[in-house]
């Protein structure tokens, strides 16, 4: 293994996230028009297949913390990448909906195992003060993966089988890199280290609220990830190759999500949650209103990418700050909730598209997003880590200068400042 600096590990983790999230999970929506045309898939069937990777993501995430402890960070990352290679290869050879569904399901397992593996490695390699920022940079890797997938759609829009073969080869390179750079241990803990403190009622309340908001965001974002390219082709008469520029806009704007989520976590998370969820909701309506105008469609994708990546980064960092010392739970639960929301939203979108059409289906999801954004004052803000027994104490104005030095000098058993004895002062003089 080769040691990495904190920033080096963040960039390497972003590359693995680009493979497991960008290529193995979210790139599927880019190829829905070509795949559905060749395999004769209905919108409802596409919605069901699109939900499978989110379901497998949740299932694999449930066992990932135990697997990280048993296998270690390196072996878990290698296992995750191996699932990615197998799933992408199976998609490239799909002959019907069944084999296609199996492939995307296996890709979801890759996605679910990768972030816990990277989190376990982060505990061993990165100081705790940098966990939030490193996690935010790694989360931006999804945008990088989407950007990497764009040229294949622009130039190989109908050659989706060849494209997924290339994706499988890139994932295999990631597996080799994971063996070289990621430590075999899951975390480094002193033998006499105390276990993390029990989760308080206040923390549980905030964690539940965070999970609900993450689920709602995943539900509202589901139609865009799965059906945005198909909408542009069906309603806007854009060529499948042009839809790649939509994902390029999503990826480029999504890179800004790492910065916004970091700033939001340090300032006002509820306001940022409301603003970004309103932006995400507006992107759905904007695309449905002008699918035939490439410039407006790309602007919609930029709004969506910035909002989605900012929200996922914000949820990730809130989970880390909410449960310090419990990285296998704090950041994992909101990601699971987001995936569940997408798993529920995908088939619902398919049903609405079949019955009402793309425009009305996207409008309904936009309304849901706006209603959830109105409830953003309930989003957990800054964490004070007070236990149930501890109550916030009123703070007095702090003294400065000589008065502060006098107030904080050594105290006797009665709590009074220790004064120099007169005899000692005379002796010293």
N, C-alpha and C positions, 0 to 999 in steps of 0.2 A: 504494500500500500504506500502511496505517496501522500505526504501530509499537505493539506490545503489551508490557506489562510481563511479567515471568516468570509471575506468578500469572494475569494476564490471558490469556497464551498457554495456560496450563494449562487454564483454564476453557473457552477457545474450542476447544482440542484435545479436551476432554471432550465438547463438543457435537458435533463431527464424528465422534468415536468412537461417540457415542450413535446417530447416523444409520447409520454403516457397520456397526457391530457389533450394536447393539441392534435396529434396525429391519430392516436388510437381511439379517441372519444369524440371530439367536437368536429373533426374534419369530415365525419360521415355525412353531415347535412349538406356539404358541398356537392356530394356525388349522388344525392337522392334523385335529381331529375334523370341522370343517365342510368342509374341502377334500376329505378322503378320502371323506366321505359323498356330496358332490356329484359327484366325479369317479370314484367307485367304486374306490378304491385299497386294496390289501391292506396288511397290516402290513409284509410283506417289501418291497413296492414303495415304501412310505413310507420304510423304512430305506435303500433304495438312493438315493432322491431326497434324503433328508436328509444323505447322505454327500457329495453333489456339491458343495455350497458349501465344504466343508472341503478337498476335492481341489483345487478351483480356487483356494482361498486359498493352499495350499502352492505351486502352480504360479506364481501371480502374485507371491508373496513371493520366489521364487527370482530373478526378474528385476527386482524392485522397487529394490534398491540401484543397479543399473546405470541403471535408468530415472530414479532420483532425480538421479544425476550428469549424465545427458544432458538431461533435461527441466527439472530444477530442482524445488524443493519445491512451488511454486505450481502449475505445470502438472501435476505428478503428482497433487496433491490434486484438481484439477479433473477430471483423467481418471478418478480413482477415483470421484468423485461422479457423473460421467456414466455410468459402468458401473452405479452404484447406481440411477440414475433409469431406465435401460433395463431392468435386471433386475426392479425392482419393478413397472414398467409391464407387462412381459411376464407376470409372475405374475398381475396383476390381470385379464389377458385370456386366461388359460390355459383351453384346452378339453379337454386330455387330459394324461396323465402326461408326454408328451414335451415339450410347451411349458412345463409346470410345471417340469420338470427343467432346461430351458434357462434359465428365469428365475432359479432358485435358484443355478445354476452361475455366471451372470453376476454375481449379488449377491456370491458368494464372491470374485470378482475385485476388486470394490469394497472388500471387507474387507481383502484381502491387500495392496492398494496404499496404503490410507489411513495405517496406522501408520508405514511407512517414510517417507511424505511428511511426516508430522508430526515424525518423528525428525530428518529432514534440516532442517526449519525450526527445530527446537529447537537444533540445533548452531549456527545463525546468530543466534538471538535470546536464548538462555538460557545463563547461565554454567554451566560444567561442574559446579560444586558443587551446583547445583539440579537436575541431570538426573534423578536418582533420584526425587526428590519430585514433580517435574512429570510424569514418566512415570507415577507411581502415581496421580496425580489424573486424568490422561487415561484411564488404564485403567478408572477408576471410571465413565467415561462410558457403558460398556456397561449398567450398572444404570440410568442415566438413560433410555437408549433403551427399556429394557424397561418402565420405569414409564410412559413416554409411550404405549407401545403398549397398556397395560392398559385405559384407558377405551374404546378402540375395540372390544375384545373384550367388555367388560361390556355396552355399549350396541349394538354392531353385530356380535354374535357370528356371525350368519348372513350378514352383508353383507361377506364377506372381500374381495370384488372392490373395493368402494368403499374399504375400509380400505387396501388396497395402493395404490390410486390416491392416497389422501391421503399415504401414506408417500413415494410418488414425488415429490409436490409439495414435501414437507418437504426431501427430498434435493436437489431443484433449488435451494431457498433456500440450503442448505449449500454448493452449488457456487458461487453468487454470493458468499457470504461468504468462501469460500476464496480467490477471486480478489482480494478486497479486503484481507484481513488477512495472508495468508501471503506471505513474500518469494519472489521469483523464483529466488534462488540456492539451492543445496542446502546449502552450508556456507561459512563464512568461515575460510580458512586462510592464514597468511602465506606469501609466495612462498618463503621460505627455511626453512619448517617441516620438521622431520625426519619421516620416515614413522614410523608406529607400530612399536614393537618387535615382533619375531617372537613368535609364540605359543609359550610354553614347554610342556614335557611336563606339568608340574603343572597348567597352565591347561587343556590338552587333556583331562586326566583329569577335572577338575572339570566341564568343559563337557559331556563325554559323560555323566557321572552326572546333571547337571542335565537334559539332553535326555531321558534315559530316564525320569526321574521325571515330566517334563512330558507325555511320551507316555502313560504309565500313567494320569495324572490325566485327560487328555483321553478315554482309553478308558473309564474308570469313569464319567465325567460324561455320556457320550453318551446313555444311555437317558433321563436326566432331561430334558435339553434337548429331545429329540425326542418322547418318548412320555409324559411326566408328565401333560399335560392329557388325552391320550387314555385313559390309565389311569384317571384320576379320573372320566371320563365313562363308560367301559366297565364298570369294576368298582364304582365308587362311586355310579354313577347321578347324578352331579352334572350340572347343565345346562352347556352350553358357555360360557354367560355367567359362571358361577361360576369357571371355570378361570382367568379373568383375574386373580382375586384371588391365585391361586398365583404368577403372574408378578409381581404387585405386591409380594408378600412377598419374592420373589427380588431384585427391584430395590432395595427399601428396605434390606434387610439387606446387600445387596452394596455399598452405599455405605460401610459400615464396613470393607470390605476394603481401602480405600486407607489407612486409619489402621493397621490390623493389619499389613499388609505392610510399611509403613514402620517400625513398631516391631520387627517380627520381623527385618527386615534388619539392624537395629542391635543386636539382642540375640542370639537363638539360633535361626537359621533351621531347623536340623534338627528341633528340638522342635516348632516351629510347623508345619512340613511334616507331621509325624506327627499332630499334633492336628487340623489342618484336614482332612487326608485321612480320618481316622477320622470326623470330623463329616460329611463329604461322603458317606461310605459309609453311615452310619447314616440319613441323610436318605432314601436309596433304600428301605431296609427300612421306615422309618416311613410313607412314603407308600403302599407296597404293602400294609402291614398295616391302614391306616385310610383308604382313599381316599374313603369316604362321609362322613367327618366333616370338614367344611370347616375347623374350627379347627385340628385336628391336621394336616391337609394343608397349611394355611398355615404352621404351625410348621415342618413338614418343609421347605417352600420357603425359609423364612427361614434355616434351618440350611444348606441347600444354597447359597443365594446368598452368605451370609457366607463359607462355606468356599471356594467356587469363585473368587470375586473376590479373596479373600486369597491363594490359591495362585497365581493368574495374576499378581497384583501382585508376589508374592515371587519368582516365576520371572523376571519382567521386571527387577526390581532386582538380582537375583543375576547375571543376564547382563550388566547394565551394569557392575557392580563387577568381574566376572570378566575382562572384556575392555575396560578403559578405552581410549577413543580409537577403538574399533571398534564404533560404534553400529549399523552396518549388519549386524553379525554377532552380537554378544553377546546383545542382547534379541530378535533375530529368530529364532534357532534354537529356543529353547524354545517360542515361539509356533507355529512350524512343527510342532514335535513334538507339541504339544497338539492342533493341528488334525488331524494324521495319526492320533493316537489316537482322535479323534472320528470321523474318516472310517472307521476300521476298526471302531469300536464301534457305529456306527449300523446297518449291515447285519447285524452279529452280533446286535444286539438284536432286529431285525426277525425273524430266523430263530428265535431263542429264544422270542419272543412267539408266533409261529405254532405252534411245537411244544410249548411248555411252559406258555404263558400269561404274563400280566404279572407276577404275584407271584413265580414262580420265576425268571423272567428278571432281574428287579430284584435278587433275593436273590443270584444268582450274581455279578452285577457288584459287589454290596456285599462279598462275600467276597474278590473280587480286590482291591478297594480296601483292605481291612483287611490283607491280606498285603503289599501294597506299603507301607502305613504302617509295618509292623513293620521294614521295611528303611530307614527314614528316617535312622538314624545315618550312612548312606552319603551323605546329601545334602550337597553342598558348603557349608560354613559360611563364615565370614569369610575374605576373600581377603587373603593377605599379599604377593602379587605377587613372590615370590622366583623368581629364575631358577634354571636347573639348576646353574649354577656357584656360586650364592650359598647359603650355609648359615646358618641362624639362629645368631646369636652369643649366648652367655650374657650376660645383662644384670646389671649390678651396681646396687646401691642408689645412687640419685642423691643427691649432696650438695646441700645448700641453703645459703642465706645467704652469709656471707663466704667459707666454704670453697669453695663452688661458684664464686664470683667469682674466687677465687685459682686454682682448677684450670683455668678456661677463659680465663685471660688470654693475652696474646700469648706464643708460644713461640719459642725460638731454633732454630738448625739442628739441635741435638741433641735437641730436644723438651722442653727444660727451660724453666720460666717465666723470662721476662726480668726481671732484678732491676735496680733503679735503681743507677747508678754512684755510689759514695760522694762523688766530687768534685762531681758534679752536685747531689747532695743538699745538700752544704755550700754550694754557690753559691746554690741556691734559698733556703736558710735565711738 
